[in-house]
Amino acid sequence: MKKFFLMAIVAMMTIVSVNAQDEKEFNRHEVAVSYGAASNSQWLGAFEHIAATMVTFGGAKYENESYTGPFSAEYFYHTNSWLGVGGILVYGQNSQDVYLGSTNTGEYKDSYYTVMPAVKFDWMRKKYFGAYSKFGVGATLRTESYDGKNESAVHFNWQASLLGLEVGSPQIRAFAELGVGEQGILCGGLRYKF
C-alpha cells in the first residue's frame, strides 16, 4: 500500500511539473460557489436522529425533513501554477418536525457555519480543462433550536475532494468534485479565475 501511494505521488508530481512547463502565465486568483450533497453535518444529523429514536425506544419520529445545502464559497490564491492556498466557507441547514407518538412536539432546526483553510493541487491545468484535488480542515459552528431553546457548539470538520474536474473558458468554468467532507460527497458549481 505504501508503495502504491508513493508511486501515485510521483506520478502526480510528474504531471504537475510537465504542466508547469507548458503554462508560463496563469490566473493567480479564483473564487467559486457550489452546492453539494451528503455533507458531514447531514450525516451527523441523521445518526443523531437514529440514536434519539433508539433512546426513546421508538417513540420519537422525525417527519417532513428538509436539508438545505451545503452551499459553499471559496477563494484560492495560486502561489504557482499547480498550488493554491485559501479558504472555504460552507452553510447548511436541516429542519424537521418532531413527534412523540402521534403528538407533534415542534420543529427541530440545525444550522451549520463552517470555515476551513484549504489547499488546492491543480495536477492538470489546460486552457479549457483542469483536474485537481482539494483539502481543507477547520471548524463548524452548529446552532440548534427546538421547543424555544437554542444551543450552539463548535466541532472539527474537513473536506477532501479527491477528484475535481473543471471545464470552460480560461476565466469561467463549471466544475464537479468527488470526495468526502462538509462540502459533500458530490459537489458542483462555477469558478471564476482572474
C-alpha positions as CSV (number, residue, x, y, z in Angstrom):
1,M,0.0,0.0,0.0
2,K,2.8,2.4,0.8
3,K,4.5,1.6,-2.5
4,F,1.3,2.4,-4.4
5,F,0.8,5.7,-2.5
6,L,4.4,6.7,-3.2
7,M,4.0,5.9,-6.9
8,A,0.8,7.9,-7.1
9,I,2.5,10.9,-5.6
10,V,5.4,10.6,-8.0
11,A,3.0,10.4,-11.0
12,M,1.1,13.5,-9.8
13,M,4.3,15.5,-9.4
14,T,5.4,14.5,-12.9
15,I,2.1,15.7,-14.4
16,V,2.4,18.9,-12.4
17,S,6.0,19.6,-13.5
18,V,5.2,19.0,-17.2
19,N,2.0,21.1,-16.8
20,A,4.0,23.9,-15.2
21,Q,6.5,24.0,-18.1
22,D,3.6,24.3,-20.6
23,E,1.9,27.3,-19.0
24,K,4.1,30.4,-18.5
25,E,1.2,32.7,-17.4
26,F,-1.8,31.8,-15.3
27,N,-4.5,33.3,-13.3
28,R,-3.5,33.7,-9.6
29,H,-6.9,34.2,-8.0
30,E,-10.0,32.1,-8.2
31,V,-13.4,32.3,-6.5
32,A,-16.1,29.6,-6.6
33,V,-19.6,29.0,-5.5
34,S,-21.1,25.5,-5.2
35,Y,-23.8,23.2,-3.9
36,G,-23.2,19.7,-2.6
37,A,-24.9,16.6,-1.3
38,A,-24.4,14.3,1.7
39,S,-22.2,16.6,3.9
40,N,-20.6,15.6,7.2
41,S,-23.2,17.7,9.0
42,Q,-26.1,16.0,7.2
43,W,-24.6,12.6,8.2
44,L,-24.2,13.7,11.8
45,G,-27.8,14.8,12.0
46,A,-29.1,11.6,10.5
47,F,-27.1,9.5,13.1
48,E,-28.3,11.7,15.9
49,H,-31.9,11.1,14.9
50,I,-31.3,7.3,14.8
51,A,-29.7,7.5,18.3
52,A,-32.6,9.6,19.7
53,T,-35.1,7.1,18.3
54,M,-33.3,4.3,20.0
55,V,-33.1,6.1,23.3
56,T,-36.8,6.8,23.4
57,F,-37.4,3.2,22.3
58,G,-39.0,4.1,19.0
59,G,-41.2,6.9,20.5
60,A,-39.5,9.9,18.7
61,K,-40.2,10.3,15.0
62,Y,-38.8,12.9,12.6
63,E,-41.0,13.8,9.7
64,N,-41.0,16.4,6.9
65,E,-37.2,16.5,6.9
66,S,-35.6,19.1,4.7
67,Y,-31.9,19.7,4.0
68,T,-30.6,22.9,2.6
69,G,-27.1,23.0,1.4
70,P,-24.2,22.6,1.7
71,F,-23.8,25.9,0.0
72,S,-20.1,26.8,-0.4
73,A,-18.0,29.8,-1.3
74,E,-14.2,29.5,-1.7
75,Y,-11.2,31.6,-2.6
76,F,-7.7,30.4,-3.6
77,Y,-4.5,32.3,-4.4
78,H,-2.1,30.4,-6.6
79,T,1.5,30.7,-5.4
80,N,2.4,28.9,-8.7
81,S,0.5,27.2,-11.5
82,W,-0.2,24.0,-9.5
83,L,-0.6,25.1,-5.9
84,G,-3.4,27.3,-4.5
85,V,-3.9,28.3,-0.8
86,G,-7.1,29.8,0.5
87,G,-10.3,29.1,2.4
88,I,-13.7,27.6,2.2
89,L,-17.0,28.8,3.8
90,V,-19.9,26.4,4.0
91,Y,-23.5,26.9,5.1
92,G,-26.1,24.2,5.6
93,Q,-29.4,23.7,7.4
94,N,-31.6,20.8,8.5
95,S,-35.1,21.0,9.8
96,Q,-37.8,18.5,10.7
97,D,-41.0,18.1,12.7
98,V,-40.6,16.0,15.9
99,Y,-43.3,13.6,17.0
100,L,-43.7,11.7,20.2
101,G,-46.3,9.1,19.4
102,S,-48.8,11.0,17.3
103,T,-48.2,14.3,19.0
104,N,-46.2,17.0,17.1
105,T,-43.9,18.4,19.8
106,G,-42.4,21.1,17.5
107,E,-39.8,21.8,14.8
108,Y,-36.1,20.9,15.3
109,K,-33.7,23.0,13.3
110,D,-29.9,22.8,12.9
111,S,-27.8,25.4,11.1
112,Y,-24.1,24.8,10.2
113,Y,-21.5,27.5,9.6
114,T,-18.1,26.2,8.6
115,V,-14.7,27.9,8.0
116,M,-11.8,25.9,6.6
117,P,-8.3,27.0,5.5
118,A,-7.6,24.9,2.4
119,V,-5.1,23.9,-0.3
120,K,-5.8,23.0,-4.0
121,F,-3.5,21.0,-6.2
122,D,-4.0,21.6,-9.9
123,W,-2.4,18.5,-11.3
124,M,-3.7,19.2,-14.8
125,R,-4.1,22.8,-15.9
126,K,-5.1,23.4,-19.5
127,K,-6.6,26.3,-21.2
128,Y,-10.2,24.9,-21.3
129,F,-10.0,22.0,-18.9
130,G,-8.5,21.2,-15.5
131,A,-8.2,18.4,-12.9
132,Y,-7.4,18.9,-9.3
133,S,-7.6,17.7,-5.7
134,K,-8.5,19.9,-2.7
135,F,-8.1,19.6,1.1
136,G,-9.4,21.7,3.9
137,V,-9.6,21.4,7.7
138,G,-11.4,23.7,10.0
139,A,-14.3,24.2,12.4
140,T,-18.1,24.2,12.3
141,L,-20.4,26.3,14.4
142,R,-23.6,24.4,14.9
143,T,-26.7,26.1,16.2
144,E,-29.8,24.1,17.0
145,S,-33.2,25.2,18.1
146,Y,-36.1,23.1,19.4
147,D,-39.0,23.9,21.7
148,G,-38.0,27.5,22.2
149,K,-34.4,26.6,23.3
150,N,-31.3,27.4,21.4
151,E,-27.9,25.8,21.8
152,S,-24.6,26.1,19.9
153,A,-21.4,24.1,19.7
154,V,-18.2,24.1,17.7
155,H,-16.8,20.9,16.2
156,F,-13.9,19.9,14.0
157,N,-14.7,19.5,10.2
158,W,-12.9,18.8,6.9
159,Q,-13.2,18.5,3.2
160,A,-11.2,16.1,1.0
161,S,-12.1,16.4,-2.7
162,L,-10.0,13.7,-4.2
163,L,-11.0,14.3,-7.8
164,G,-12.2,17.7,-9.2
165,L,-12.8,18.3,-12.9
166,E,-13.4,21.8,-14.4
167,V,-14.3,22.8,-17.9
168,G,-15.0,26.1,-19.6
169,S,-13.1,29.3,-20.6
170,P,-9.8,30.3,-19.1
171,Q,-11.7,32.6,-16.7
172,I,-15.1,31.0,-16.1
173,R,-15.5,27.2,-15.5
174,A,-18.1,24.8,-14.4
175,F,-16.8,22.1,-12.0
176,A,-17.7,18.9,-10.3
177,E,-15.9,17.2,-7.3
178,L,-16.0,13.8,-5.8
179,G,-14.8,13.5,-2.2
180,V,-15.9,13.5,1.4
181,G,-16.5,16.2,3.9
182,E,-18.6,19.3,4.7
183,Q,-19.0,20.3,1.0
184,G,-20.5,16.8,0.4
185,I,-19.7,13.6,-1.4
186,L,-20.7,15.2,-4.7
187,C,-20.3,18.9,-5.2
188,G,-20.7,21.1,-8.3
189,G,-20.6,24.8,-9.2
190,L,-19.0,27.7,-11.0
191,R,-15.5,29.1,-10.7
192,Y,-14.1,32.4,-11.8
193,K,-10.3,32.8,-12.3
194,F,-8.6,36.2,-12.6
